[in-house]
Amino acid sequence: MIRDICKDTILLSIPSAPAGLEDVPVALDLLDTLQAHADECVGMAANMIGVSKRIIAFEDDGDYYVMFNPEIIKKSEPYTTSENCLSLKGSRSTRRWKNIKVKYQNEALQIRFKTFHGWTAQIIQHEIDHCNGILI
C-alpha cells in the first residue's frame, strides 16, 4: 500500500524502535511507497511513512531492497556532500562515507553483512540517519 510521506520534523527526530517479524507488512508498504516516488526518491525509512521502526528500503541499479535493523559497523573515506530529502524542503550539506559495511536483518530476520560503496552507500547512510532520528 502506498502511504503518505511524513513531514513532521518532531516525529522524524525520534529514534526508531527495533523492527520484528510483525513489521514485514510495513516493509512492503515502504517498498510500495518508494516505488511510487521513484522519480524523486531513491531510499526511504519507515518513519517517513509514519512508522517508527528500524526498516529502510532503497533502490540500487533498478532493484529494490529492504533492511531490518541496519547498522553501520565499518566506514571509510569521509566526504561532504549535499542531499535532499522527500520529508524536508531544500538541500543540506552532510558528511558521508564512501565505503560502509552494514549489519542488518533480512525479511526473515536472518543477520546479514554487506559492504556498499559510492552512491548506494550514501543512500543507506541517509536512511539509517532517519532510523536514528537524524535529519539532514
N, C-alpha and C positions, 0 to 999 in steps of 0.2 A: 504494500500500500504506500502511495506517495504521501508524505507528511509535509506540513508547513515547516518553514525554516524559522527556528527560534532566533530572535534578535535582541532578547532581553539580556543585557550585559551582566546583570546581577546573577541571573540563573546560570549563565555561561561561565561565570567566575567561580562557581562552586566545584571543587574536585569531584569527579565521578566515582561511584561505588564499583567494586569488582563485579564483573558480569558472570553469569552462570548459564547452565543449560536452559533455564526458563526464559532466557533472553534471546534465544535463537530467532523468535519472531521479530524482535527489534532489529536484529541484524538484517533480516530480509527486507524490512521496511526501509532501513538505512540504504541498502543497495538500490531498491526501487527509487528512492528519493534522489540518490546520487545520479543514477542513470537519467532521471527526468531533468536534471540540471546539468547534464554533460556538456552543454555548450558554454557554461560559465563556471564549472566547478570540477575538480579532479579528485577531491577527497572530502570526507565528512566524518565527524564523530557523532556518537549517539546523542550527546547533549544538544547538537544542532537541530535535532528533530524533537527536542523536549524530553529526552530520556537520559537521566544522569547515570549512565552505566559506561564502563570502560570498553567500548566497542568502536572500532574505526573501520571505514571502508575506503578504498581508493582504486583508481584506475591506473593501469600500467600497460602501455603498448596495446590498448584496446581491450584488455581483460580487466575484470573487476575482482577484488579480493577483500576479505574481511579478516580482521584480527580481534580476538577477545583478549582483554587484559594485556595489551602490549607495553613493553618497557624497553628502553634503550639500555643495553648493557655494555656497549663499546662504541666509541666515536672517535673520528679523526678528521683532520684538515678543516678547521673552522673558517667560516667566511661570513660576510654580511651581505644581506640581500633585501629586497623589498617584496612584500607579499600583500595579497588581497584576501578577503575572507567573505564568504557568502552571508555570514551573520553580521558583518560590520561594514560600514561605509568607508571608502578610501583605501589607500595603500599605506603600509607601515614598514619601517626598517626593522629587521630582526637578525639575530645571529643563528646560523645553522652550521651543520657539519656535512662535509661531502660524503663521508662514509659512516654508516651506522650498522651495528649488529643489534637485532631486535629479538627479544624473547617474547613469545606470545602463545596463545592457545588458538587452535582451530575451532570449528563449529562443534566438534565432539569434545572440546576442552582438553585435547591432547597438546602437550607442550611442544613447541617448535622453536627453532632458531634459524634466522636467516639474515644475511648481510645485504644491504642495499646501498646504492651509490647514486650520486647526482640528483636529478630531478625527483626520482621516486623517493629517495632518502629525505629530500626536503618536504615532500607531501606528507610522509609518515610523521616527521617531526612536528609539523604544524598540527596534525590531528592528535598526536599524543599530548601536545600542549593543551589542546581542548580538553582532553580527559583529565588533565591536571588543573583545570580551571585557569589556564594562562591564555590570555587573549593578546594577539599581536597588535 
